[in-house]
Every structure is written in structure tokens, then in C-alpha cells.
């Protein structure tokens, strides 16, 4: 249960309306910043903003406002209000809300509606009128809410806020008709609203069974997904991994959940067959905060040979791809319970008995996985190497595979970006080749510091998301990374960055087109179609907005990024470079 109180004003110079109730309710729930873009039907809310202490950050495109709210919610682990208008303005948020849903970002999108008389398919011909606007959101967000009277507004805002913040976090949609927002209200000033966001505690018998399997496993391995980061469960994950001596790989959404250079860290090489094989050979694999979807399973080539234990807050993802001992729970609560259970007397004594065995000495038979018929023999290794040595071997094999592909330029550029970023910096990545490299090879240095659009995969995320992250904490440097194709989706937000003085450095890798699609098409069809783009002079364009910009080269990239990140306000660094991806491993047996 959480409660936030705001003092009521002693006097008012303006008659209050429904828009004031929206703004007062957000403030009462603890909001301090809202994102959005005004429209005719939503003017009641935007007018009310000037009578409140809420900070408003207005973007130039609704989809970009949604991306900014997404990153703000991820960065703060809180709710990010998003204010938009009816019809086109509302629908423009859908791609951003899909990403927020995939990334479990608590975005509270509040849209206006046509006047009450036009709701329900009345077809009165109002501007922006849709037959059923809310139905457009039902398949995207966690919940849909409507307030049809002034008295309903505070409770509707609170219900939407509670839904967004309940585990698993996610976006919600609330709509309010134009005339309700504009009508004078006879409702007291909203000073206090109570919400009780739902937590998911694990069932004790499942935790006990999971602990039993993990402690008795000869080769336990952990795969940590974005759910660990969203839940803030990094401390519990580290404690469990060290207690079990279990190697840990992180999904692309889970980057930063586990220390990159830890002796047990497999890092994030999930698109490498060596990592996939290592995960498959675990006799007990603990999957936390991941549904083992396409990008987390090496494009669904992952085939576990042992038992799987899955902790997942999203019920629809539990056992959605692989049979498992499914634990429907918040990652932090479940991992904390596992740490306590594994630490009980008698549990640790049975753990890892076959590890560090002498070479050539036969070890005990592995337990038969539940998913394997008894008639199928389970391999019995002659020895089980120390987990730290096994991790080092996997990473060495990954490096060896990369060394043979002539990818020095790509590795040099990614290293330059990492070296230029301060340890406490946040980075937001668009769907571009350098980002695909970062998913696997980039050390985020700390938790909740790397955000990307890998959940839904839409273009244009990087720069507006970075603006949202900078709004959440302007004391930390923020880097956005885009290709030239993705940059054109959000180029208008240079005006937003300049207007609000947000400290974001935007690295644009200019390769003259949709680079990753060019590579995919060339590999699949022999040549690429519709991937080459005419683009502006990004340096001159940025400078026309009053944003400092520089054109760099691979050998100067680190120096130019350091200078840009240290300067106040926004900046742009343009790198003309044609990058390649490392060879995939899921296309060959």
C-alpha cells in the first residue's frame, strides 16, 4: 500500500475542470514529470498543467513521447505519465506502448476522447472520431480504463496507476472524453490517493523443490532476463549464483543484472552456439525473468537436455516455450526465497559433489530430467570441470569464433563507445547493427543502464528514450545510439533536446541505409532491395537546431564521444561507417 499526499491550494485563480482532476490525481500519486503532446480534445489536461507543479516535457511526435516515457519508467522503476489526444494522436503511441509492454515499463498513457455523445459508435462525425478507440489498445497494454464523469477521474487514474505498477510492470491506457475534461467540477481538490500495487510472492513448496533441484545439480546454470532488472533483483541473483557456484548468462534485456567480469559470468552471448550448448548441457537450468523467446533462445534453437526451473512474473510466458518447474512470482522475491532456502542446513552439503573431480574419474550419474523418457539414456560425463573454468572456456571459444571473421572495425568501435562512457552512464540503443553487437558484447557496467528496443523491435527508440532517461536523472550522462535510418524517425526530437537542455549525446552511425536489413537481404537473396537511403547532412541539421555536432572517424570516436558527453546539454556525433554483424550460429545444425 502506498499513499502520497499533496497540499490543497488555499486559493485558485481559475475555475477547476476535469483536466485539473487528472493533474491533481497524478501529483497525489507521486508523479513529478509527464511526457506528451497536446491536441484539441486534450486541451483541458494541458491547460491544467500550468496550475500544477508537474514538470512537462513535450515531444514532437506521440510515438517518441511514448519511447521517452518508457525509458523514464525503466530508469526510475516507477510510473511515467504520457498525455496525448484523441484518434491519430492516440494511435501514434501504439508502437511505443508495444515496446513498453515487451520491456515491462510502467507507462500510464492518458488520452482524450471525443465528447460523450460520440462514444459507443454513435458516428456523429467528431474530429478524430473512432468507432471504438479503446479497442485499439486492448491487445497491447495491460489494462484499459475509462472515466465518463468528473467524479470518476481520480479513481480511474489511481486504478490505472496501480495496474501499471503491479508485477509485472507494463503500460496501461486511460481515456477521458473532451467534454468531461473541460466541464467545471464540484469535486474537492485531490490531496491523497491510495494504491496497492500487487506483488507476486512465490509458493513455498515450489521454492523448496527448486532449491532441492539446484543444490543437487552437478551443473546448475542460471539465465537471467529482463525481469531481474525490472524487479531490482541483482543482489539476490549474485548471492544465489555465488552460493551455488552457478554460471550466469544474461539475456539482452537482462544486461547488467550480473557483473560482466565475474568469474561465473557467461556475459550475453546468446546468439553464439557455444553459449547455447552450454545452457543446453546444464542438468538444472534456472531461468529468471525470461520467457525464452526468440532472441533469448538463439532463435528457438535452444533444446534443454536437463531440468528447467523458470521464475516468471508474466503468467503467459510461464512454460510458453519449454516445460519447466514454473514459479509464477516476482524475480526479487523468488530469488530471495531461493537464497534463504539454499542456505538452510543440509542443502549446501549435498551441492556440487561431482565438481572439480579428478580427470578421468567417473562421476555419479546425472539425475534423469523430467522431460526425458526413462528409456533414453542420460549422458554421464567422466568429470565435471569447475564452473569458473567452464565459463572461461566458453568465452574463449566465443572470442576464437569472432577472431576468424575479420570484424576488427566493429569490435574497435564498440570498445571505443564503452571506453568513452563513464561507469554511471546510461545508454539507449535503436535497432541498428552496433546495437545488435551491444546486445551480446557490451558491458553495461551497472544495472538498469542499457535500454533498447529489442522487445518489440521498432525503429526510432534510441534518441527519444535517451531523452526520457535524461529527464529521470539529469546528473548522469546519457548516450543514444542510432543508425541513419532509425535516426530519421526521431530527428525532430533534436528540438526537444534543445528546448529542455537535456544532456544527451546522440551517436549516429551513418551507413547510408537500413544496414541490418541490407545484410539480411544480401545473405538471403544475394542482393538488397529498398534498403538504401538518401539522408541529410546530420551535422548541419543538428547545428540548425542549435545542437553542437561533429563528424568523427573510428580512430577519433572515443575522443569525440568523451568531449561530447562532458559538454552540457545535447550533442550529436556522426560516424560514417559500414558495419557488419558476426556470423549467426542458428542457421547451421
N, C-alpha and C positions, 0 to 999 in steps of 0.2 A: 504494500500500500504506500503510495506517495502522495504528498499534499504540498501544494505551493500556494502561497497567499500573496496577493498584490493589494496595496492600499487603494481604496476608492478615492477619487479626486474630491476635493472639497467644493469645487465649483466647476462648471462647464460653460464654455462659450458657444457651444454648438449643440443642437438637439441630437441626441443619440439615435442610431438606427441599427438595423440588423448587422451592418458591417462592423459597427463598434463591438457588438457582442462576439463576433468572430475574433477580432483582435484582442479583446479583453480575455476571452477564453484561452487563446494561445499563450498570452502572458501569464495567466493564472496557472497554466500547466508547466511553466518554466521556460518557454521559448524566449530566445533573445534575438534571433536572426531569422528572417524569412526571405525566400527567393521567389521570383516570379516575373510576370509581365502583364500589364493591365489590358483590359478590354472593356467594351461598352457595358456588358452586363455585370462586370465585376467591380465597377467604379465605386460602389458603396463600401467595399472592403478596402480598396486602395485609398479612398478618402479618409477612412478611419485610421490608417497607419500614421498619418501626420499628427494624430492626437494621442499617440502611444509612444512608449519608449522602445518599441521593437526596431531593430536595425533592418532596413530593407535593402536588398541587393537585386537590382533589376537587370536581367539579361536581355539579349536581343532576339532570341528565339526560344520558344517554350521548351523544346526538347533539350536545349543547352541548359536552361534553368533547372530542368529535371536532373540532368547529369551533375550540376553543381550541388543540388540538394542531396543527391545520392552520396557524393564524396563527403559532404559535411556530416551526414548521418554516420557514415562509416568512421570518420575521423573522431567524432565525439562519442560514439556508441549511444547516441540519443536520437531524438526525432527532429527531422528537418521539415518545416512547413514550406509548401510550394503553392503559390497563389496564381491562378490562371482564369481565363474567361471561358465562355461557352463555345461549343461547336468546334471550329478549326483550332482555336487556342487549346481547348481541352484535348482534342485528338492528337495534337502535336506532341503531347507529353508521353504518348504510349510507348515509344521505343525506350525512353529513359526509364519509365516505370517498369518495363520488362527487365532492364538491366538491374534495377533496384531489387526486383523480386528474385532474380538469379543470384544476386550478391547479398541478399538479406539486409538491405539498407532500409531503415525505418523512415520513409518519406511519407509525409501527410499531405497529399495533394488535395487542395480545396478549389473547386471550380464553381463558377456560377452556372445558372440555368436560365432558360427563357422564363418569362413570367408564369406563375402558377397555372393560368388558363391554358397554356400551351403544353403542359406536361401530360404525358399519358397518350401521346399520339393524336392530339386534337387537331394538328395540322392547321394552325392559324397563320402560318407564314411569317413567324417572327424571324428576325435576323439570327443566323447561326442555329436555327431550329433543327433538332434531330428527333426522329420518332422515339427513340429510347437511348438517350446519351449514356446512361449508366451501364447499359448492357455492353457497351464497347469496352468497359473496364473490367468486367467480371472475370474474364479469363486471364487477366494479367495481374491484378492486385489481390491482396489477402482478403479484403472486405470492402463493401460499398455501402455508403451511408448517405442519407438524405435528410435535410431539415426543411420542413414546409411551413413552419411558423417561427416567429422570433423566440418564443419560449423554448423551442426545441434546439436552438443553436448551441448553447453551452453544453448540453448533454450529448449532442451529436458530435461535437468537437472532441469531448472527453472520450467518448466511445471509440472514435476513430484513432485517437492518440493511443489509447490502451491497446487496441488491436495491433497497431504498428509496432509497439514496443514489446508485445508479448512474444515469447520464444516460439518459433523462430521469428526474428525481426523481419519486417517487409513493408512494402508500400501499401497505402490504403487510399481510397477515393471518397471524398465528401462533396456533395453538390448542394447548392442553395439557390433558389430562384431569385432573379433580379429584383422583383418587387419586394421580396422578403428582406433582401439586403438593404433596400432603400427606405423601407417604411419606418416611420418613427416607432420607438419601442417604449413600453411602460414596464420595463424589466430592470431591477436594480443592477448596479454596476457589478460585474463578475469579479469577485475578490478571491474566491477559492474553489478549486475543483479537485476532486479526489479520483485517482485512478489506481488500479491494482493490476499491473501487468502480470500476466500468467507466467510462472516458471515451471519448467518440466523437471521434476525430480525423478531419478531412476528408481526402478523397483529393486528392493534389496536382494531378492532371490536371483535376479539377473546379474547384479554386481558380483554376488558371491560366486556364481557359476563362471562369469567372465574371469574373475581373479583366479579361480581354480585352473582354468584352461591356460591362462597366461603364465602362471607360475610353474606349471608342469610342462610347458612347451620347451622344446630343445632349441627352437629357432623362432622366438617371437619377434615380430616386426610390427611397427606402427606406421600407418599412413594418416597424416594429419591434414585435414581440409580447411576450407574457409570457415566452417562452423567453429573451429578452435579460436580463430582470430575474432570472429563476431562475438563469441562468448567471453573473450578475455581469459582464456584457459591456458595461457602459455606456461605459467608457473607449475600448474598441475601436470601438464604434459611433460615438462622437463623432469619433474620429480618421478613420475611413473617410468619414463624411459630409463632413467639412471638406476632406479630400483630394480627394474627387470633386465637391465643391460640390453635393451631392445633397440635396434637401429630404427631411425625415423626418417621417412621421406615426407615431404610436404607437397600438396597439390599446388597448382598455380595460384589458386585463391587462398591457399594456406601459407603463402610465403611469409616468413618472419615468425611463424608460430614456434619454430625450433631454431636454436643457434646454428648458423650456417657452417661454422668451422668446428662444431662439436665433434669429438671422435665417433659419435654414434649417428652423425648426420649424413644421410644419403642425398641431401640437398633436394633439388626439384627436377631431376632429370627423368620425368615421367614419359617423355617421348623417346627414350632410349631403351632398347631391348634388354640391355644388361640390368637396368633397374627393374623393368617389368619381370624378368626372370627371377631376380632376387625376391621380389614381392610374392611371386607365384610359389616359390620354394619354402616360404615360411610355413611352419607347421601350425602356427596360430597367427593370423594377421588381424590386428586391431585397426579398424577403420573408424576415424573420429571426424565427424563433421563433413563428410563427403558422401555423395550418392554413387560414387564410382562411375560417373558419367563418361562421356566420350573422351574429354581431354584428360581425365584422371585415370583412365584405363588404357592408355596408348591406343586410342580409337577402338575400344572394345575388343582388343586382342588379349587382354589380361584374363588368364584362366587359373584361378587359385587351386592349388593341389591339397592344401590343408584346410583347417577350420578358419572361418571368418567370424569375427565379433564386430558388429557395427553399432556405433553410437551416433544417433542422428535425431535432430530436433524436428525435422520436417518429416512427418509421418509418411508422406507419399514417396519419399526416397528410401525408406527403410526396406531393405531386401529387394529394391526395384531392379537391380542388375545381377545380384549374386545371393545365393542362400547364405544365411548368417544367423548367429545368435543376435537378434535385433534388440537394441536397447533404445527405446524412444525417450530421449532425455536431452537436456541441455548439456553441452560438452563440458563446461566447467564443473557442474555438479556431478556429472558421471565420472569424470576423471578424478575429481577429488575423492569421491567414494571409492574408486578403484585403488588409489594410493593408500587410503586407510585400510582397505581390505587386504591388499597385498602385504601390507606391513604387519599384519596380525601374526602372533606367534604360530609357527608351524607352516606358514605359507612359504616364506623365503627359504626354509630349509629344504624344500623339495625342488627348488628352482635351479634350472640350468645345469643339471647333473652331468650332461654329456658335453658341455662346452670345454674348450681348452684341452680336449682329450689328446692323448699322445698319438702321433701319426701312425696309421696302420692298425690302431687298436679298435676293435669293433665296438660300436656303441649300442645301447639298447634300442629296440625297435621304436619307431615313431608311433604315436597314437594314431589309430585309423580315423581319418576325418569323417564326420557325419555324412558329408556329401558323397563319399566314395563307397560303392558297394563292397561288402566284406570279401567278395570273391576276387577283388582286384588287389594285387599285392602293392603295399606302400613301400617306396624305396627306403632302404636302410643305409644311411651314409656311414662310411668307415670312421669318419671323425667329423666333428663339428668345430670349425675354427672359432677363435674368439671373435665376438661380434665386431669389435673395433677393427680387427684385421680384415674381416669380411667386407666392411664398409669401405675401407681404404682400397681394397681390391676392385670393388665395383667402380669407384670413382676413377681409379687408374684406367680401367677398361673404357670408361666413357671418354676420358681425355685422349686415349690412344685412338679411338674411333674418330674423334674430331680432328686430331693431328693429321690424319690421312686425307682430309677433304679440302685442303687449301683455303681455309677460312680465316686466315690471319687478319684480314681487314675487319671483319665482323667482330672478332674477339678483341682486337685493338680498340675499336670504337666503344664497345660495351665496357671495357676496362677503363677507358677514359671518362665515361659518364660516371662510373662508380667512384673513381678516384676524385672527381670534381665535387661530388655531393658530400656535404657534411654528414656525419653519422646520424644526426637527428632529423635529416631532411625527409620530406615526403615526396614521392614520385607518382605521377598518374600517367598511364600509358594508353595510347589509342591502339586500334587494330592495325599494326604495321610490323614489318619484318623485324625491326630492332626490338619491338615489344615481345614478339614471339621468342626471340633469343632471351630476353629478360625473364620470361616465364620460367625457363629452365636454368639459366646461367647467372642470374643477377642476385647478389647478396643484398637483401633489403636492410641488413644491419640491425633493425629492431622491428618489433611487431607493429602491425597496422600501419605500415609506412609505404606500402606499394599497393596501388589500386589500379585495376584495369577493367576493360570491358569484356573479359573472357567469359563472363557468364552468359550474356545474350549475344555478344559478338557484333554489336552495331558500331559503325564508324562515327567519329566525332566526339568520343568520350573524353580524350586526354586533357585538352585545354580547359573546357568548362568545369570538369571535375577538379582540376588543379585550382581553379578559382574558388570552388567550394571548400577545398581543403585549406586554402589560404585564409578564407573568411573564418574558418573554425579556429585557426591559430596563426595569426599574422606574424608571430615571433619566429616561426620556423621557415626556412627556405623551402620552396616548393618547385619541383621540376615537372613540366608537362612534356611528353614525347609524342610526336605525330609524324606520319608521312605527309607528303604534299597532298595526296588525295583526301585523307582524313582531315587535314588542316582546313581545307575549303569548307567543310561542314560547320566549322566554328570560328571562321576568320572574323566574323562580325563581333565576336566577344573581345577582340582587342580593345574595342571602345569601352566595354565593361571594365576590363582590367585597368585601363587608363582612368576611367571615371572614378573608380573606388581606390585607386592606388594599390591594388593587390600585388603582393610580392611573389610573382610567378615568372619563372624563366621558361620560355617555350622553345624547345629544341624541335625544329622541323627538318626531317631527313628527306631531302628532295631528290627523288629518283625518276621524276618525270611521269609518274603514273601510279596505278594500283599495283605496287611491287609484288605483294604476295599472290595476288590473283594472276599476274603475269607469269610468275613462277609455276603456279598450279597448272595453268592452261598449257604452258610450254611443255611441262612434264607429261601431261595427259594427252595433248592433241598435237604436239610438235610445234605449235606457234600460238601466240596470244592474240585475242581479239577484244576490242573495246576496253583495253587497259591503259592506253597511252593518253596523256592529258596535257592540254595547254594550261599553264598556270602562270600566276603573276610573278613579278619580282617581289618576293616575300619581304626582303629587307626594306625596299622602298615603300611597300604597302604598310608595314608596321610603323615606319617612321612617319607616314601620313597620319597615323592615329596619335602621334606623339609618343610612341613607344620606341625606345632605343633598340637597334638591331645591328647584327654583324653577320657577315658571311664567313664561314670558317672552313677548315680542312681537317682531315683526320689527325694530322700531326699537331694542329693547333687547338683541337677540340677541347682538351682538358683545360688549357689556359683560358680560353674564351668563356667556357662554362663557369669557371671559378670566378672570373670577373663579373659575369652577368648575375650570378647568384648572390654576390656580395653587394651589388648595387641596390638601392632602394627602388621599390615599385616594380612594374612589369618590364620584361625584356624578351627579345627574340634572338635566337641563334639558329642560322640556317646552314645545314651541312649538305652540300651536293654530293651524293654518294649512291651507288647502286649496290645494294647488299644482296646476299644470298642466304637461304636457310640451310642448316645442316641437313644431311640426308635423312629421310624418315626411316623408321625401322618397322613400321606396322604393315608395310606393303609386301614384305617378303616373309616366307614361312620361317 
